[in-house]
Structure formats: structure tokens, C-alpha cells
Amino acid sequence: MRSIDWEKIARLVLGLAIIGGAIFLGWTIGPKPDNAATDASELDLDAPVGGPFTLVGVDGEPVSDTDFRGRYMLIVFGYTFCPDICPTSLLAVGRALEELETTQPGLAAKIVPIFVTLDPERDTPEQMKRYLGNFDSRIVGLSGDPTAIRRMATAYGVRYEKVEDPSVEGYLVDHTTNIMFMGPDGAYLTHFSPLTPPPMLAEAIARYMGTSA
């Protein structure tokens, strides 16, 4: 399998996002958390968002939502063969946490970033571990059996489906791209666009943490 410089790709996409940052300004820097960067067009909000899950970490051990109680979860759904938006989302999350560490270190320590695969057939724990080595070391990678993945994705309003494409390892996975933000009790707070510039993402996260504490 050819080596891909995910950070280079993500930097390019994020750079374009920053150029167009004014588009997101009203979503992320508004006077109230309701104005945070969101993209509801893809997220299924017809039912309550969130719920319990038990998946598998990169070390092969079970990981449940209760393991993160008392901390905020910043969840990215995607897959390691994703050509663009997944590495962009993960880089944005990492940079936002770095921003928070600089401006409000106490808040950064209360957040756990999580990457949940939507392609468990290819994304074994070992593959997830290799892939996440390209990103912030705090990101928790979760895989699992297809049924468990589907159950969690549905509970979190995430849609996904395979799209055949022989040119990219056989298929792609079309999926909801929002970054989910869950409270310390596991309840849904909001979701963010993956193209939100990291400083704006960090500010929106801090605002939500301040209002939900």
C-alpha cells in the first residue's frame, strides 16, 4: 500500500479553510453557543444524539463510553483510507487542543479526542494505531465489529455507506463529516464543521465548556 502524507493533505485543506475562515466566523464566534460551527445538513437529528457504546481500542481491549465519564468527548467518525476530510478533521482537532493548551490548559485536560472507524473491515486495531501515529497522540482510536459500529453511528446521528471505487483500495465510505462534542455526562452538546479553523474551533469548544460546566 502506498504511503500517504496525511498531514500534508490536511494542512492544504485546512489552509483553504482558513482563507475562507470568514464563512465560519458567524458559526464559531457568535455571542451564544448556539452559533458554534455546525453543519446540520448531514447529521440526523431526528432522534436524541448519543448513547452507550463498547468498541475496541488500538491495543485490542474493549473501550466503553463510561470510560470517559467526567470528560468531554470530541468524536470524529471516519476511516483510515479516507482521502481528505478525515485527516483534515483529525488535524483540526489536534490543533484545537494545542490552542486550548496555550490559552486555557485546564480545559484541554478535560477533553478526550476520539476517532471511530466506519470501515471496520479494513480498520483493525493495528491499522488504526498505525494511522493515528500521524496525528495528535491524545486521539483514542476505536474499531470493532460492524454491528457495534453501526449501532454507535446510528445513535450518534451518523450516516455512512460504501461506494465502490477500484482506484482507492476497492471502495470509499461516504459518511457524515461533523465533529461531535459530548458533555462529561455523555450527553450531546453540539457538533462542528470539520473545516472550522482550529483557533475558532478551540474558542467554540471553550465557550460550550464554560456554559455546560
ROLUM-364116 format. One record per residue (C-alpha): residue number from 1; z, x, y. Coordinates in nm, 4 decimals, decimal comma. Example, Ala and Ser with C-alpha at 12.3 -4.5 7.8 and 13.67 -1.06 7.14 Angstrom:
// residues 2
REC resi       up     east    north
REC    1   0,7800   1,2300  -0,4500
REC    2   0,7140   1,3670  -0,1060
//
This chain:
// residues 213
REC resi       up     east    north
REC    1   0,0000   0,0000   0,0000
REC    2  -0,0950   0,1466   0,3363
REC    3   0,1785   0,2430   0,5786
REC    4   0,2060   0,0260   0,8870
REC    5   0,3791   0,1308   1,2069
REC    6   0,5623  -0,1964   1,2673
REC    7   0,7449  -0,0691   1,5736
REC    8   0,4182   0,0344   1,7393
REC    9   0,2716  -0,3109   1,6790
REC   10   0,5862  -0,4810   1,8018
REC   11   0,6016  -0,2624   2,1127
REC   12   0,2459  -0,3646   2,2002
REC   13   0,3147  -0,7349   2,1610
REC   14   0,6434  -0,7105   2,3472
REC   15   0,4712  -0,5197   2,6243
REC   16   0,2269  -0,8041   2,6681
REC   17   0,5174  -1,0464   2,6674
REC   18   0,6940  -0,8546   2,9417
REC   19   0,3778  -0,8584   3,1522
REC   20   0,3851  -1,2341   3,1181
REC   21   0,7625  -1,2492   3,1491
REC   22   0,7483  -1,4917   3,4392
REC   23   0,6244  -1,7531   3,1958
REC   24   0,9548  -1,7314   3,0142
REC   25   1,1705  -1,6985   3,3241
REC   26   1,2435  -2,0676   3,3517
REC   27   1,3348  -2,0821   2,9826
REC   28   1,5735  -1,7898   2,9742
REC   29   1,7264  -1,7533   3,3189
REC   30   1,7821  -2,1170   3,4081
REC   31   2,1114  -2,2348   3,5525
REC   32   2,2168  -2,4019   3,2270
REC   33   2,1874  -2,3043   2,8581
REC   34   1,9501  -2,5977   2,8096
REC   35   1,6910  -2,3878   2,9914
REC   36   1,7067  -2,0988   2,7453
REC   37   1,3843  -1,9674   2,5951
REC   38   1,2747  -2,2106   2,3282
REC   39   0,9620  -2,3248   2,1556
REC   40   1,0302  -2,6641   2,0030
REC   41   0,6659  -2,7226   1,9151
REC   42   0,7117  -2,5575   1,5766
REC   43   1,0726  -2,6375   1,4983
REC   44   1,1592  -2,9506   1,3020
REC   45   1,4498  -3,1067   1,4912
REC   46   1,4263  -3,4495   1,3306
REC   47   1,7461  -3,3768   1,1380
REC   48   2,0573  -3,1683   1,2098
REC   49   1,9744  -2,7970   1,2037
REC   50   2,1695  -2,5550   0,9867
REC   51   2,3878  -2,5730   0,6807
REC   52   2,5279  -2,3682   0,3940
REC   53   2,3204  -2,1100   0,2105
REC   54   2,3638  -1,8473  -0,0575
REC   55   2,0910  -1,5851  -0,0832
REC   56   2,0661  -1,2213  -0,1925
REC   57   2,1260  -0,9186   0,0280
REC   58   1,9341  -0,5914   0,0190
REC   59   2,1896  -0,4490  -0,2245
REC   60   2,1298  -0,7344  -0,4693
REC   61   2,4636  -0,9022  -0,4044
REC   62   2,4991  -1,2715  -0,3086
REC   63   2,5405  -1,3440   0,0622
REC   64   2,6561  -1,6822   0,1946
REC   65   2,6798  -1,8405   0,5364
REC   66   3,0582  -1,8332   0,5066
REC   67   3,0449  -1,4524   0,5052
REC   68   2,9558  -1,4732   0,8743
REC   69   3,2146  -1,7257   0,9902
REC   70   3,3670  -1,6258   1,3197
REC   71   3,0461  -1,4519   1,4273
REC   72   2,7268  -1,5795   1,5865
REC   73   2,4153  -1,5658   1,3696
REC   74   2,0817  -1,4692   1,5244
REC   75   1,8353  -1,5613   1,2496
REC   76   1,4705  -1,4621   1,2153
REC   77   1,2659  -1,6251   0,9391
REC   78   0,9571  -1,4322   0,8306
REC   79   0,8301  -1,1882   0,5705
REC   80   0,7677  -0,8165   0,5375
REC   81   0,3887  -0,8444   0,5108
REC   82   0,3755  -1,0380   0,8390
REC   83   0,1167  -0,8616   1,0589
REC   84   0,2582  -0,9238   1,4051
REC   85   0,5171  -1,1818   1,5080
REC   86   0,7870  -1,0860   1,2549
REC   87   0,8135  -0,7204   1,3607
REC   88   0,7970  -0,8374   1,7207
REC   89   1,0880  -1,0770   1,6638
REC   90   1,2978  -0,8153   1,4871
REC   91   1,2365  -0,5554   1,7546
REC   92   1,3222  -0,8104   2,0250
REC   93   1,6489  -0,8961   1,8507
REC   94   1,7412  -0,5299   1,8178
REC   95   1,6591  -0,4562   2,1808
REC   96   1,8512  -0,7624   2,2984
REC   97   2,1589  -0,6442   2,1094
REC   98   2,1217  -0,2996   2,2652
REC   99   2,1046  -0,4666   2,6046
REC  100   2,4222  -0,6623   2,5320
REC  101   2,5992  -0,3476   2,4148
REC  102   2,5278  -0,1967   2,7542
REC  103   2,6168  -0,4962   2,9669
REC  104   2,8701  -0,6864   2,7545
REC  105   2,9700  -0,4828   2,4466
REC  106   3,2335  -0,7334   2,3442
REC  107   2,9683  -0,9995   2,2938
REC  108   2,7336  -0,7771   2,0929
REC  109   3,0071  -0,7148   1,8362
REC  110   3,0328  -1,0886   1,7719
REC  111   2,6670  -1,1267   1,6686
REC  112   2,5124  -1,0652   1,3285
REC  113   2,1297  -1,0492   1,3245
REC  114   1,9750  -1,1842   1,0040
REC  115   1,6218  -1,1649   0,8637
REC  116   1,5436  -1,4276   0,5975
REC  117   1,2236  -1,3863   0,3994
REC  118   0,9881  -1,6782   0,3470
REC  119   0,7972  -1,4781   0,0860
REC  120   1,0484  -1,4151  -0,1941
REC  121   0,7729  -1,3397  -0,4448
REC  122   0,6914  -1,0124  -0,2703
REC  123   1,0068  -0,9551  -0,0685
REC  124   1,2513  -0,8303  -0,3267
REC  125   1,5833  -0,6900  -0,2053
REC  126   1,4368  -0,3411  -0,2411
REC  127   1,1304  -0,4311  -0,0340
REC  128   1,3498  -0,5927   0,2315
REC  129   1,5635  -0,2799   0,2512
REC  130   1,2606  -0,0539   0,2947
REC  131   1,1107  -0,2792   0,5596
REC  132   1,4276  -0,3236   0,7626
REC  133   1,4660   0,0534   0,7767
REC  134   1,2135   0,0309   1,0615
REC  135   1,4425  -0,1829   1,2764
REC  136   1,7963  -0,2105   1,4090
REC  137   2,0400  -0,1066   1,1371
REC  138   2,2605  -0,4102   1,2030
REC  139   1,9987  -0,6555   1,0763
REC  140   2,1029  -0,8190   0,7497
REC  141   1,8115  -0,8830   0,5135
REC  142   1,8211  -1,1856   0,2846
REC  143   1,5934  -1,2739  -0,0046
REC  144   1,6478  -1,4969  -0,3064
REC  145   1,4762  -1,7351  -0,5425
REC  146   1,2049  -1,9611  -0,3959
REC  147   1,4145  -2,2763  -0,4343
REC  148   1,7078  -2,1325  -0,2402
REC  149   1,4754  -2,0010   0,0308
REC  150   1,3027  -2,3376   0,0633
REC  151   1,6362  -2,5178   0,0802
REC  152   1,7628  -2,2985   0,3627
REC  153   1,4343  -2,3088   0,5543
REC  154   1,4289  -2,6876   0,5382
REC  155   1,7905  -2,7107   0,6526
REC  156   1,7128  -2,4880   0,9498
REC  157   1,4013  -2,6792   1,0510
REC  158   1,1637  -2,4016   0,9452
REC  159   0,8212  -2,4842   0,8056
REC  160   0,6085  -2,2402   0,6078
REC  161   0,3161  -2,2289   0,3686
REC  162   0,0947  -1,9726   0,2005
REC  163  -0,2525  -1,9126   0,3380
REC  164  -0,4911  -1,7284   0,1088
REC  165  -0,6357  -1,4125   0,2642
REC  166  -0,7627  -1,1394   0,0272
REC  167  -0,7768  -0,8879   0,3118
REC  168  -0,3980  -0,8749   0,3533
REC  169  -0,2318  -0,8257   0,0151
REC  170  -0,3633  -1,1579  -0,1149
REC  171  -0,2124  -1,4077   0,1276
REC  172  -0,0357  -1,4671   0,4558
REC  173   0,2522  -1,7052   0,5226
REC  174   0,2163  -1,9426   0,8157
REC  175   0,5646  -2,0161   0,9438
REC  176   0,7844  -2,1332   1,2276
REC  177   0,8471  -1,8359   1,4546
REC  178   1,1576  -1,9340   1,6514
REC  179   1,4672  -1,7147   1,6524
REC  180   1,7619  -1,9354   1,5566
REC  181   2,1021  -1,8969   1,7230
REC  182   2,4022  -2,0364   1,5382
REC  183   2,7633  -2,0539   1,6553
REC  184   3,0680  -1,8912   1,4924
REC  185   3,1312  -2,2139   1,3020
REC  186   2,7747  -2,2107   1,1666
REC  187   2,6592  -2,4904   1,3965
REC  188   2,3195  -2,4794   1,5651
REC  189   2,3293  -2,3747   1,9312
REC  190   1,9657  -2,3217   2,0260
REC  191   1,6501  -2,1303   1,9380
REC  192   1,4462  -1,8737   2,1274
REC  193   1,0817  -1,7799   2,1520
REC  194   1,0107  -1,4505   1,9713
REC  195   0,8113  -1,3359   2,2747
REC  196   1,1051  -1,3567   2,5122
REC  197   1,1508  -1,0120   2,6750
REC  198   1,4728  -0,8577   2,5350
REC  199   1,6637  -0,8444   2,8677
REC  200   1,6022  -1,2172   2,9163
REC  201   1,6916  -1,2869   2,5545
REC  202   2,0172  -1,0948   2,5950
REC  203   2,1052  -1,2893   2,9097
REC  204   2,0348  -1,6240   2,7442
REC  205   2,2438  -1,5286   2,4412
REC  206   2,5332  -1,4209   2,6617
REC  207   2,5165  -1,7478   2,8518
REC  208   2,5354  -1,9517   2,5331
REC  209   2,8234  -1,7457   2,4011
REC  210   3,0098  -1,7965   2,7250
REC  211   2,9667  -2,1730   2,7193
REC  212   3,0420  -2,2186   2,3493
REC  213   3,3447  -1,9910   2,3237
//
